[in-house]
Amino acid sequence: GAYPVTRSYPIWEAVPLGLRKGIDFLTLARNDIQGASSRGNAPAMVGPIGIFRITEVVVSFGFGALLEFAAVLSINLAFLNLLPFPMLDGGRMAFVALEGIRRGKRIPPEKESLVHMMGLVLIGTLILWISYGDILRILAGKGPLP
């Protein structure tokens, strides 16, 4: 089917509507994570291969759908980047906060580098594991989503 009709709004209406859509997306993501954890399984995840496959589908709905999907991806990546995980910006902010708690006493750069390197290995492993699931879905002839 075709993507719904596009509407134009004046900026004073478009900005609050855009913010509302962003909040709605974050609420849906939170509900998905909470629902998955209450059921005892992981939330649905796709890697770069799955994102490519979803993008192929979204493109068929038109440019508006592609822009919305790009916005959702951007919000998702921004949120993930702020998690206090080594190697991400949130991990760096955690080190800065830790230094503040220690009254400015800096953590040795070698130790911080080691923690960030371990984070890189963990993220790389996670991406490979999720991509493996994406490949298995392709081989099984399933859609891009788990």
N, CA, C and O atoms as a GROMACS GRO file, in nm:
protein
  584
    1GLY      N    1   0.082  -0.119   0.000
    1GLY     CA    2   0.000   0.000   0.000
    1GLY      C    3   0.085   0.124   0.000
    1GLY      O    4   0.205   0.121   0.028
    2ALA      N    5   0.021   0.230  -0.031
    2ALA     CA    6   0.089   0.360  -0.036
    2ALA      C    7   0.101   0.418   0.104
    2ALA      O    8   0.021   0.387   0.193
    3TYR      N    9   0.200   0.500   0.121
    3TYR     CA   10   0.221   0.568   0.248
    3TYR      C   11   0.108   0.670   0.265
    3TYR      O   12   0.064   0.727   0.165
    4PRO      N   13   0.061   0.695   0.388
    4PRO     CA   14  -0.048   0.791   0.409
    4PRO      C   15  -0.017   0.928   0.349
    4PRO      O   16   0.099   0.963   0.327
    5VAL      N   17  -0.121   1.002   0.322
    5VAL     CA   18  -0.109   1.134   0.262
    5VAL      C   19  -0.025   1.224   0.352
    5VAL      O   20  -0.043   1.227   0.473
    6THR      N   21   0.066   1.298   0.291
    6THR     CA   22   0.152   1.389   0.364
    6THR      C   23   0.078   1.519   0.389
    6THR      O   24   0.008   1.570   0.301
    7ARG      N   25   0.094   1.572   0.509
    7ARG     CA   26   0.030   1.700   0.543
    7ARG      C   27   0.139   1.800   0.578
    7ARG      O   28   0.243   1.764   0.634
    8SER      N   29   0.115   1.923   0.545
    8SER     CA   30   0.207   2.031   0.583
    8SER      C   31   0.146   2.110   0.698
    8SER      O   32   0.026   2.135   0.700
    9TYR      N   33   0.231   2.147   0.792
    9TYR     CA   34   0.186   2.225   0.907
    9TYR      C   35   0.274   2.348   0.920
    9TYR      O   36   0.391   2.345   0.882
   10PRO      N   37   0.218   2.456   0.973
   10PRO     CA   38   0.304   2.571   1.003
   10PRO      C   39   0.401   2.531   1.114
   10PRO      O   40   0.374   2.440   1.192
   11ILE      N   41   0.513   2.599   1.119
   11ILE     CA   42   0.620   2.560   1.211
   11ILE      C   43   0.574   2.555   1.357
   11ILE      O   44   0.619   2.468   1.432
   12TRP      N   45   0.486   2.646   1.398
   12TRP     CA   46   0.439   2.648   1.536
   12TRP      C   47   0.354   2.526   1.571
   12TRP      O   48   0.333   2.496   1.688
   13GLU      N   49   0.304   2.456   1.469
   13GLU     CA   50   0.232   2.330   1.492
   13GLU      C   51   0.324   2.210   1.466
   13GLU      O   52   0.313   2.107   1.533
   14ALA      N   53   0.415   2.224   1.368
   14ALA     CA   54   0.500   2.112   1.329
   14ALA      C   55   0.598   2.073   1.440
   14ALA      O   56   0.620   1.955   1.465
   15VAL      N   57   0.657   2.172   1.506
   15VAL     CA   58   0.756   2.142   1.610
   15VAL      C   59   0.693   2.065   1.726
   15VAL      O   60   0.747   1.962   1.767
   16PRO      N   61   0.580   2.112   1.782
   16PRO     CA   62   0.519   2.032   1.890
   16PRO      C   63   0.475   1.893   1.843
   16PRO      O   64   0.485   1.796   1.918
   17LEU      N   65   0.426   1.882   1.720
   17LEU     CA   66   0.388   1.751   1.668
   17LEU      C   67   0.510   1.659   1.655
   17LEU      O   68   0.503   1.541   1.688
   18GLY      N   69   0.621   1.714   1.609
   18GLY     CA   70   0.744   1.636   1.597
   18GLY      C   71   0.794   1.590   1.734
   18GLY      O   72   0.837   1.476   1.750
   19LEU      N   73   0.789   1.680   1.831
   19LEU     CA   74   0.829   1.644   1.967
   19LEU      C   75   0.738   1.534   2.023
   19LEU      O   76   0.784   1.441   2.088
   20ARG      N   77   0.608   1.548   1.996
   20ARG     CA   78   0.512   1.446   2.043
   20ARG      C   79   0.543   1.310   1.982
   20ARG      O   80   0.539   1.208   2.050
   21LYS      N   81   0.575   1.308   1.850
   21LYS     CA   82   0.610   1.181   1.785
   21LYS      C   83   0.736   1.122   1.846
   21LYS      O   84   0.744   1.001   1.866
   22GLY      N   85   0.834   1.206   1.877
   22GLY     CA   86   0.957   1.158   1.940
   22GLY      C   87   0.929   1.098   2.077
   22GLY      O   88   0.982   0.992   2.111
   23ILE      N   89   0.846   1.165   2.155
   23ILE     CA   90   0.810   1.114   2.288
   23ILE      C   91   0.732   0.983   2.274
   23ILE      O   92   0.754   0.889   2.350
   24ASP      N   93   0.641   0.978   2.176
   24ASP     CA   94   0.565   0.854   2.152
   24ASP      C   95   0.660   0.739   2.117
   24ASP      O   96   0.641   0.626   2.164
   25PHE      N   97   0.761   0.767   2.035
   25PHE     CA   98   0.857   0.663   1.997
   25PHE      C   99   0.933   0.614   2.120
   25PHE      O  100   0.948   0.493   2.139
   26LEU      N  101   0.980   0.706   2.203
   26LEU     CA  102   1.054   0.666   2.322
   26LEU      C  103   0.966   0.586   2.418
   26LEU      O  104   1.012   0.492   2.482
   27THR      N  105   0.838   0.624   2.426
   27THR     CA  106   0.744   0.549   2.510
   27THR      C  107   0.725   0.408   2.457
   27THR      O  108   0.725   0.312   2.534
   28LEU      N  109   0.710   0.394   2.325
   28LEU     CA  110   0.696   0.261   2.266
   28LEU      C  111   0.821   0.176   2.289
   28LEU      O  112   0.811   0.057   2.320
   29ALA      N  113   0.938   0.238   2.275
   29ALA     CA  114   1.062   0.164   2.298
   29ALA      C  115   1.072   0.119   2.442
   29ALA      O  116   1.110   0.005   2.470
   30ARG      N  117   1.039   0.208   2.535
   30ARG     CA  118   1.041   0.172   2.677
   30ARG      C  119   0.944   0.057   2.705
   30ARG      O  120   0.978  -0.038   2.777
   31ASN      N  121   0.823   0.066   2.649
   31ASN     CA  122   0.724  -0.040   2.670
   31ASN      C  123   0.771  -0.172   2.612
   31ASN      O  124   0.746  -0.278   2.670
   32ASP      N  125   0.839  -0.168   2.496
   32ASP     CA  126   0.891  -0.290   2.435
   32ASP      C  127   0.996  -0.355   2.525
   32ASP      O  128   0.995  -0.476   2.546
   33ILE      N  129   1.085  -0.273   2.578
   33ILE     CA  130   1.190  -0.326   2.666
   33ILE      C  131   1.129  -0.381   2.795
   33ILE      O  132   1.167  -0.489   2.840
   34GLN      N  133   1.035  -0.306   2.854
   34GLN     CA  134   0.972  -0.354   2.977
   34GLN      C  135   0.893  -0.482   2.952
   34GLN      O  136   0.898  -0.575   3.032
   35GLY      N  137   0.819  -0.486   2.842
   35GLY     CA  138   0.740  -0.604   2.809
   35GLY      C  139   0.827  -0.725   2.785
   35GLY      O  140   0.796  -0.835   2.830
   36ALA      N  141   0.937  -0.705   2.714
   36ALA     CA  142   1.028  -0.816   2.687
   36ALA      C  143   1.091  -0.866   2.815
   36ALA      O  144   1.103  -0.987   2.835
   37SER      N  145   1.132  -0.776   2.903
   37SER     CA  146   1.196  -0.820   3.027
   37SER      C  147   1.096  -0.888   3.120
   37SER      O  148   1.133  -0.979   3.194
   38SER      N  149   0.970  -0.844   3.118
   38SER     CA  150   0.871  -0.911   3.203
   38SER      C  151   0.836  -1.050   3.149
   38SER      O  152   0.795  -1.137   3.226
   39ARG      N  153   0.853  -1.070   3.019
   39ARG     CA  154   0.829  -1.202   2.959
   39ARG      C  155   0.955  -1.290   2.968
   39ARG      O  156   0.950  -1.409   2.940
   40GLY      N  157   1.066  -1.229   3.009
   40GLY     CA  158   1.190  -1.305   3.025
   40GLY      C  159   1.268  -1.324   2.896
   40GLY      O  160   1.351  -1.414   2.888
   41ASN      N  161   1.243  -1.242   2.795
   41ASN     CA  162   1.322  -1.252   2.672
   41ASN      C  163   1.373  -1.114   2.633
   41ASN      O  164   1.329  -1.012   2.686
   42ALA      N  165   1.467  -1.112   2.540
   42ALA     CA  166   1.530  -0.987   2.499
   42ALA      C  167   1.440  -0.910   2.403
   42ALA      O  168   1.362  -0.971   2.329
   43PRO      N  169   1.449  -0.776   2.403
   43PRO     CA  170   1.373  -0.699   2.305
   43PRO      C  171   1.421  -0.731   2.164
   43PRO      O  172   1.536  -0.770   2.144
   44ALA      N  173   1.333  -0.713   2.065
   44ALA     CA  174   1.368  -0.741   1.926
   44ALA      C  175   1.479  -0.646   1.882
   44ALA      O  176   1.469  -0.525   1.900
   45MET      N  177   1.585  -0.703   1.824
   45MET     CA  178   1.697  -0.622   1.778
   45MET      C  179   1.738  -0.666   1.638
   45MET      O  180   1.731  -0.784   1.604
   46VAL      N  181   1.781  -0.570   1.559
   46VAL     CA  182   1.840  -0.601   1.430
   46VAL      C  183   1.972  -0.525   1.421
   46VAL      O  184   1.989  -0.420   1.483
   47GLY      N  185   2.063  -0.579   1.342
   47GLY     CA  186   2.192  -0.515   1.322
   47GLY      C  187   2.195  -0.439   1.191
   47GLY      O  188   2.090  -0.410   1.133
   48PRO      N  189   2.314  -0.407   1.144
   48PRO     CA  190   2.326  -0.332   1.019
   48PRO      C  191   2.258  -0.401   0.901
   48PRO      O  192   2.200  -0.334   0.815
   49ILE      N  193   2.265  -0.533   0.895
   49ILE     CA  194   2.202  -0.606   0.784
   49ILE      C  195   2.050  -0.593   0.794
   49ILE      O  196   1.984  -0.569   0.693
   50GLY      N  197   1.996  -0.609   0.914
   50GLY     CA  198   1.852  -0.595   0.934
   50GLY      C  199   1.805  -0.454   0.905
   50GLY      O  200   1.698  -0.435   0.846
   51ILE      N  201   1.884  -0.354   0.945
   51ILE     CA  202   1.847  -0.215   0.917
   51ILE      C  203   1.843  -0.191   0.767
   51ILE      O  204   1.753  -0.123   0.718
   52PHE      N  205   1.939  -0.247   0.693
   52PHE     CA  206   1.940  -0.234   0.548
   52PHE      C  207   1.813  -0.295   0.488
   52PHE      O  208   1.750  -0.236   0.401
   53ARG      N  209   1.776  -0.414   0.536
   53ARG     CA  210   1.657  -0.482   0.484
   53ARG      C  211   1.530  -0.403   0.517
   53ARG      O  212   1.440  -0.393   0.433
   54ILE      N  213   1.522  -0.348   0.637
   54ILE     CA  214   1.405  -0.266   0.674
   54ILE      C  215   1.401  -0.141   0.588
   54ILE      O  216   1.293  -0.099   0.545
   55THR      N  217   1.516  -0.080   0.563
   55THR     CA  218   1.522   0.040   0.480
   55THR      C  219   1.469   0.011   0.340
   55THR      O  220   1.400   0.094   0.281
   56GLU      N  221   1.502  -0.106   0.286
   56GLU     CA  222   1.449  -0.144   0.154
   56GLU      C  223   1.296  -0.143   0.154
   56GLU      O  224   1.235  -0.097   0.057
   57VAL      N  225   1.236  -0.193   0.260
   57VAL     CA  226   1.090  -0.196   0.270
   57VAL      C  227   1.036  -0.054   0.287
   57VAL      O  228   0.940  -0.016   0.220
   58VAL      N  229   1.098   0.024   0.374
   58VAL     CA  230   1.051   0.160   0.402
   58VAL      C  231   1.056   0.247   0.276
   58VAL      O  232   0.967   0.328   0.254
   59VAL      N  233   1.160   0.230   0.194
   59VAL     CA  234   1.174   0.309   0.071
   59VAL      C  235   1.053   0.289  -0.020
   59VAL      O  236   1.012   0.381  -0.091
   60SER      N  237   0.997   0.168  -0.019
   60SER     CA  238   0.882   0.142  -0.106
   60SER      C  239   0.759   0.222  -0.064
   60SER      O  240   0.666   0.236  -0.143
   61PHE      N  241   0.757   0.274   0.060
   61PHE     CA  242   0.644   0.355   0.106
   61PHE      C  243   0.661   0.503   0.074
   61PHE      O  244   0.568   0.582   0.096
   62GLY      N  245   0.775   0.543   0.022
   62GLY     CA  246   0.794   0.681  -0.019
   62GLY      C  247   0.894   0.757   0.067
   62GLY      O  248   0.943   0.707   0.168
   63PHE      N  249   0.921   0.878   0.022
   63PHE     CA  250   1.023   0.962   0.085
   63PHE      C  251   0.985   1.000   0.228
   63PHE      O  252   1.072   1.004   0.315
   64GLY      N  253   0.857   1.028   0.253
   64GLY     CA  254   0.813   1.065   0.388
   64GLY      C  255   0.840   0.954   0.488
   64GLY      O  256   0.885   0.979   0.599
   65ALA      N  257   0.811   0.831   0.447
   65ALA     CA  258   0.836   0.716   0.534
   65ALA      C  259   0.985   0.700   0.560
   65ALA      O  260   1.027   0.668   0.671
   66LEU      N  261   1.066   0.724   0.457
   66LEU     CA  262   1.211   0.713   0.473
   66LEU      C  263   1.262   0.818   0.572
   66LEU      O  264   1.349   0.789   0.654
   67LEU      N  265   1.209   0.941   0.563
   67LEU     CA  266   1.250   1.045   0.658
   67LEU      C  267   1.211   1.008   0.801
   67LEU      O  268   1.289   1.028   0.894
   68GLU      N  269   1.090   0.953   0.818
   68GLU     CA  270   1.046   0.912   0.952
   68GLU      C  271   1.136   0.801   1.006
   68GLU      O  272   1.174   0.802   1.123
   69PHE      N  273   1.169   0.705   0.920
   69PHE     CA  274   1.256   0.595   0.962
   69PHE      C  275   1.394   0.648   0.999
   69PHE      O  276   1.453   0.604   1.097
   70ALA      N  277   1.446   0.742   0.922
   70ALA     CA  278   1.576   0.802   0.954
   70ALA      C  279   1.570   0.874   1.088
   70ALA      O  280   1.666   0.868   1.165
   71ALA      N  281   1.460   0.940   1.117
   71ALA     CA  282   1.445   1.008   1.246
   71ALA      C  283   1.442   0.907   1.360
   71ALA      O  284   1.505   0.929   1.463
   72VAL      N  285   1.370   0.798   1.342
   72VAL     CA  286   1.363   0.693   1.445
   72VAL      C  287   1.502   0.634   1.469
   72VAL      O  288   1.542   0.614   1.584
   73LEU      N  289   1.575   0.608   1.362
   73LEU     CA  290   1.711   0.555   1.377
   73LEU      C  291   1.800   0.655   1.452
   73LEU      O  292   1.878   0.616   1.538
   74SER      N  293   1.788   0.782   1.418
   74SER     CA  294   1.870   0.885   1.483
   74SER      C  295   1.840   0.894   1.632
   74SER      O  296   1.932   0.904   1.713
   75ILE      N  297   1.712   0.890   1.669
   75ILE     CA  298   1.674   0.895   1.810
   75ILE      C  299   1.729   0.772   1.882
   75ILE      O  300   1.782   0.782   1.993
   76ASN      N  301   1.715   0.657   1.818
   76ASN     CA  302   1.762   0.532   1.876
   76ASN      C  303   1.914   0.537   1.899
   76ASN      O  304   1.962   0.502   2.007
   77LEU      N  305   1.989   0.580   1.798
   77LEU     CA  306   2.134   0.588   1.812
   77LEU      C  307   2.177   0.690   1.917
   77LEU      O  308   2.273   0.666   1.990
   78ALA      N  309   2.106   0.802   1.924
   78ALA     CA  310   2.139   0.903   2.025
   78ALA      C  311   2.118   0.846   2.164
   78ALA      O  312   2.202   0.866   2.253
   79PHE      N  313   2.008   0.776   2.185
   79PHE     CA  314   1.979   0.715   2.314
   79PHE      C  315   2.085   0.611   2.350
   79PHE      O  316   2.137   0.611   2.462
   80LEU      N  317   2.116   0.524   2.256
   80LEU     CA  318   2.216   0.419   2.282
   80LEU      C  319   2.353   0.480   2.312
   80LEU      O  320   2.426   0.429   2.397
   81ASN      N  321   2.388   0.587   2.242
   81ASN     CA  322   2.517   0.651   2.261
   81ASN      C  323   2.532   0.710   2.401
   81ASN      O  324   2.643   0.723   2.452
   82LEU      N  325   2.420   0.747   2.463
   82LEU     CA  326   2.426   0.807   2.596
   82LEU      C  327   2.425   0.705   2.710
   82LEU      O  328   2.439   0.742   2.826
   83LEU      N  329   2.410   0.576   2.676
   83LEU     CA  330   2.416   0.474   2.780
   83LEU      C  331   2.557   0.471   2.840
   83LEU      O  332   2.655   0.490   2.768
   84PRO      N  333   2.567   0.448   2.971
   84PRO     CA  334   2.700   0.450   3.036
   84PRO      C  335   2.778   0.322   3.005
   84PRO      O  336   2.811   0.244   3.094
   85PHE      N  337   2.808   0.303   2.878
   85PHE     CA  338   2.878   0.185   2.830
   85PHE      C  339   3.015   0.229   2.781
   85PHE      O  340   3.025   0.328   2.708
   86PRO      N  341   3.123   0.158   2.820
   86PRO     CA  342   3.256   0.198   2.775
   86PRO      C  343   3.263   0.216   2.624
   86PRO      O  344   3.200   0.140   2.550
   87MET      N  345   3.334   0.312   2.580
   87MET     CA  346   3.359   0.346   2.442
   87MET      C  347   3.253   0.441   2.386
   87MET      O  348   3.279   0.509   2.286
   88LEU      N  349   3.135   0.448   2.445
   88LEU     CA  350   3.033   0.540   2.398
   88LEU      C  351   3.044   0.671   2.476
   88LEU      O  352   3.116   0.678   2.576
   89ASP      N  353   2.974   0.774   2.430
   89ASP     CA  354   2.979   0.903   2.501
   89ASP      C  355   2.929   0.890   2.645
   89ASP      O  356   2.982   0.956   2.734
   90GLY      N  357   2.828   0.806   2.668
   90GLY     CA  358   2.779   0.785   2.803
   90GLY      C  359   2.886   0.723   2.892
   90GLY      O  360   2.892   0.753   3.012
   91GLY      N  361   2.970   0.638   2.836
   91GLY     CA  362   3.080   0.580   2.911
   91GLY      C  363   3.182   0.686   2.950
   91GLY      O  364   3.234   0.686   3.061
   92ARG      N  365   3.208   0.776   2.857
   92ARG     CA  366   3.302   0.886   2.888
   92ARG      C  367   3.243   0.976   2.995
   92ARG      O  368   3.315   1.021   3.085
   93MET      N  369   3.112   1.004   2.986
   93MET     CA  370   3.047   1.087   3.088
   93MET      C  371   3.053   1.018   3.224
   93MET      O  372   3.066   1.085   3.327
   94ALA      N  373   3.044   0.885   3.226
   94ALA     CA  374   3.055   0.811   3.353
   94ALA      C  375   3.194   0.830   3.413
   94ALA      O  376   3.207   0.846   3.534
   95PHE      N  377   3.297   0.827   3.329
   95PHE     CA  378   3.434   0.849   3.380
   95PHE      C  379   3.448   0.991   3.435
   95PHE      O  380   3.511   1.011   3.539
   96VAL      N  381   3.392   1.089   3.366
   96VAL     CA  382   3.399   1.227   3.414
   96VAL      C  383   3.327   1.240   3.548
   96VAL      O  384   3.375   1.307   3.640
   97ALA      N  385   3.209   1.175   3.558
   97ALA     CA  386   3.134   1.178   3.685
   97ALA      C  387   3.214   1.111   3.796
   97ALA      O  388   3.216   1.159   3.909
   98LEU      N  389   3.278   0.999   3.765
   98LEU     CA  390   3.359   0.927   3.863
   98LEU      C  391   3.475   1.015   3.911
   98LEU      O  392   3.509   1.016   4.029
   99GLU      N  393   3.536   1.088   3.818
   99GLU     CA  394   3.644   1.179   3.856
   99GLU      C  395   3.590   1.290   3.945
   99GLU      O  396   3.659   1.335   4.037
  100GLY      N  397   3.467   1.335   3.919
  100GLY     CA  398   3.405   1.437   4.005
  100GLY      C  399   3.382   1.384   4.145
  100GLY      O  400   3.405   1.455   4.243
  101ILE      N  401   3.335   1.260   4.153
  101ILE     CA  402   3.313   1.197   4.284
  101ILE      C  403   3.445   1.182   4.359
  101ILE      O  404   3.449   1.194   4.481
  102ARG      N  405   3.552   1.157   4.283
  102ARG     CA  406   3.684   1.141   4.344
  102ARG      C  407   3.754   1.276   4.364
  102ARG      O  408   3.874   1.281   4.390
  103ARG      N  409   3.677   1.384   4.354
  103ARG     CA  410   3.726   1.522   4.375
  103ARG      C  411   3.840   1.560   4.282
  103ARG      O  412   3.941   1.616   4.323
  104GLY      N  413   3.818   1.526   4.154
  104GLY     CA  414   3.914   1.568   4.053
  104GLY      C  415   4.030   1.474   4.032
  104GLY      O  416   4.111   1.496   3.941
  105LYS      N  417   4.042   1.371   4.113
  105LYS     CA  418   4.152   1.276   4.097
  105LYS      C  419   4.127   1.196   3.969
  105LYS      O  420   4.030   1.121   3.960
  106ARG      N  421   4.215   1.212   3.874
  106ARG     CA  422   4.197   1.151   3.743
  106ARG      C  423   4.226   1.001   3.747
  106ARG      O  424   4.317   0.956   3.817
  107ILE      N  425   4.148   0.927   3.671
  107ILE     CA  426   4.172   0.784   3.654
  107ILE      C  427   4.288   0.770   3.557
  107ILE      O  428   4.291   0.839   3.456
  108PRO      N  429   4.385   0.683   3.586
  108PRO     CA  430   4.499   0.669   3.495
  108PRO      C  431   4.452   0.642   3.352
  108PRO      O  432   4.369   0.554   3.329
  109PRO      N  433   4.506   0.716   3.254
  109PRO     CA  434   4.463   0.701   3.115
  109PRO      C  435   4.476   0.558   3.063
  109PRO      O  436   4.396   0.514   2.980
  110GLU      N  437   4.578   0.484   3.111
  110GLU     CA  438   4.595   0.345   3.064
  110GLU      C  439   4.477   0.260   3.107
  110GLU      O  440   4.429   0.177   3.030
  111LYS      N  441   4.429   0.280   3.230
  111LYS     CA  442   4.315   0.202   3.280
  111LYS      C  443   4.187   0.241   3.206
  111LYS      O  444   4.106   0.155   3.169
  112GLU      N  445   4.168   0.370   3.185
  112GLU     CA  446   4.050   0.415   3.111
  112GLU      C  447   4.052   0.360   2.968
  112GLU      O  448   3.949   0.316   2.917
  113SER      N  449   4.169   0.363   2.905
  113SER     CA  450   4.182   0.308   2.769
  113SER      C  451   4.149   0.160   2.765
  113SER      O  452   4.084   0.112   2.672
  114LEU      N  453   4.194   0.088   2.866
  114LEU     CA  454   4.166  -0.056   2.873
  114LEU      C  455   4.015  -0.081   2.884
  114LEU      O  456   3.962  -0.171   2.819
  115VAL      N  457   3.948  -0.003   2.967
  115VAL     CA  458   3.802  -0.019   2.982
  115VAL      C  459   3.733   0.011   2.850
  115VAL      O  460   3.641  -0.061   2.810
  116HIS      N  461   3.775   0.118   2.782
  116HIS     CA  462   3.713   0.151   2.653
  116HIS      C  463   3.742   0.044   2.549
  116HIS      O  464   3.657   0.014   2.466
  117MET      N  465   3.862  -0.015   2.552
  117MET     CA  466   3.895  -0.123   2.458
  117MET      C  467   3.806  -0.245   2.483
  117MET      O  468   3.758  -0.307   2.389
  118MET      N  469   3.783  -0.278   2.610
  118MET     CA  470   3.694  -0.389   2.642
  118MET      C  471   3.552  -0.358   2.592
  118MET      O  472   3.483  -0.447   2.543
  119GLY      N  473   3.511  -0.233   2.606
  119GLY     CA  474   3.380  -0.192   2.554
  119GLY      C  475   3.371  -0.209   2.404
  119GLY      O  476   3.268  -0.253   2.351
  120LEU      N  477   3.479  -0.175   2.333
  120LEU     CA  478   3.483  -0.192   2.188
  120LEU      C  479   3.469  -0.338   2.150
  120LEU      O  480   3.395  -0.372   2.058
  121VAL      N  481   3.539  -0.424   2.222
  121VAL     CA  482   3.530  -0.568   2.194
  121VAL      C  483   3.389  -0.618   2.221
  121VAL      O  484   3.334  -0.696   2.142
  122LEU      N  485   3.328  -0.574   2.331
  122LEU     CA  486   3.191  -0.616   2.362
  122LEU      C  487   3.092  -0.568   2.258
  122LEU      O  488   3.005  -0.644   2.214
  123ILE      N  489   3.103  -0.441   2.216
  123ILE     CA  490   3.012  -0.388   2.115
  123ILE      C  491   3.032  -0.460   1.982
  123ILE      O  492   2.935  -0.494   1.915
  124GLY      N  493   3.158  -0.484   1.944
  124GLY     CA  494   3.185  -0.557   1.820
  124GLY      C  495   3.126  -0.697   1.824
  124GLY      O  496   3.069  -0.744   1.725
  125THR      N  497   3.140  -0.763   1.939
  125THR     CA  498   3.084  -0.898   1.954
  125THR      C  499   2.932  -0.894   1.946
  125THR      O  500   2.871  -0.980   1.882
  126LEU      N  501   2.870  -0.794   2.010
  126LEU     CA  502   2.725  -0.780   2.005
  126LEU      C  503   2.676  -0.756   1.862
  126LEU      O  504   2.577  -0.815   1.820
  127ILE      N  505   2.745  -0.671   1.788
  127ILE     CA  506   2.708  -0.644   1.648
  127ILE      C  507   2.718  -0.772   1.566
  127ILE      O  508   2.630  -0.800   1.485
  128LEU      N  509   2.826  -0.848   1.585
  128LEU     CA  510   2.840  -0.974   1.511
  128LEU      C  511   2.729  -1.073   1.547
  128LEU      O  512   2.674  -1.139   1.459
  129TRP      N  513   2.697  -1.082   1.675
  129TRP     CA  514   2.593  -1.174   1.721
  129TRP      C  515   2.456  -1.136   1.663
  129TRP      O  516   2.382  -1.222   1.616
  130ILE      N  517   2.423  -1.007   1.668
  130ILE     CA  518   2.295  -0.961   1.613
  130ILE      C  519   2.293  -0.979   1.461
  130ILE      O  520   2.191  -1.019   1.405
  131SER      N  521   2.404  -0.951   1.394
  131SER     CA  522   2.413  -0.970   1.248
  131SER      C  523   2.398  -1.117   1.211
  131SER      O  524   2.340  -1.150   1.108
  132TYR      N  525   2.450  -1.205   1.294
  132TYR     CA  526   2.433  -1.348   1.273
  132TYR      C  527   2.284  -1.384   1.272
  132TYR      O  528   2.238  -1.461   1.188
  133GLY      N  529   2.209  -1.326   1.366
  133GLY     CA  530   2.063  -1.346   1.368
  133GLY      C  531   1.997  -1.292   1.243
  133GLY      O  532   1.905  -1.353   1.189
  134ASP      N  533   2.044  -1.175   1.195
  134ASP     CA  534   1.991  -1.118   1.071
  134ASP      C  535   2.014  -1.213   0.953
  134ASP      O  536   1.925  -1.234   0.871
  135ILE      N  537   2.134  -1.271   0.947
  135ILE     CA  538   2.168  -1.363   0.837
  135ILE      C  539   2.083  -1.490   0.846
  135ILE      O  540   2.036  -1.540   0.744
  136LEU      N  541   2.064  -1.540   0.968
  136LEU     CA  542   1.980  -1.660   0.985
  136LEU      C  543   1.837  -1.634   0.937
  136LEU      O  544   1.775  -1.721   0.876
  137ARG      N  545   1.784  -1.513   0.964
  137ARG     CA  546   1.649  -1.478   0.916
  137ARG      C  547   1.644  -1.474   0.764
  137ARG      O  548   1.546  -1.518   0.704
  138ILE      N  549   1.750  -1.423   0.701
  138ILE     CA  550   1.755  -1.421   0.554
  138ILE      C  551   1.756  -1.564   0.500
  138ILE      O  552   1.680  -1.596   0.409
  139LEU      N  553   1.842  -1.648   0.556
  139LEU     CA  554   1.854  -1.786   0.510
  139LEU      C  555   1.724  -1.864   0.532
  139LEU      O  556   1.692  -1.956   0.455
  140ALA      N  557   1.649  -1.828   0.636
  140ALA     CA  558   1.522  -1.897   0.664
  140ALA      C  559   1.408  -1.839   0.581
  140ALA      O  560   1.295  -1.888   0.588
  141GLY      N  561   1.436  -1.734   0.503
  141GLY     CA  562   1.333  -1.672   0.422
  141GLY      C  563   1.234  -1.589   0.502
  141GLY      O  564   1.121  -1.567   0.457
  142LYS      N  565   1.275  -1.544   0.621
  142LYS     CA  566   1.187  -1.463   0.705
  142LYS      C  567   1.207  -1.315   0.676
  142LYS      O  568   1.303  -1.275   0.610
  143GLY      N  569   1.115  -1.234   0.727
  143GLY     CA  570   1.124  -1.090   0.712
  143GLY      C  571   1.239  -1.034   0.795
  143GLY      O  572   1.304  -1.108   0.869
  144PRO      N  573   1.265  -0.904   0.783
  144PRO     CA  574   1.381  -0.845   0.851
  144PRO      C  575   1.367  -0.833   1.001
  144PRO      O  576   1.468  -0.817   1.070
  145LEU      N  577   1.245  -0.840   1.055
  145LEU     CA  578   1.228  -0.824   1.199
  145LEU      C  579   1.218  -0.957   1.270
  145LEU      O  580   1.161  -1.052   1.216
  146PRO      N  581   1.276  -0.965   1.393
  146PRO     CA  582   1.268  -1.091   1.470
  146PRO      C  583   1.123  -1.124   1.507
  146PRO      O  584   1.097  -1.225   1.571
   0.00000   0.00000   0.00000
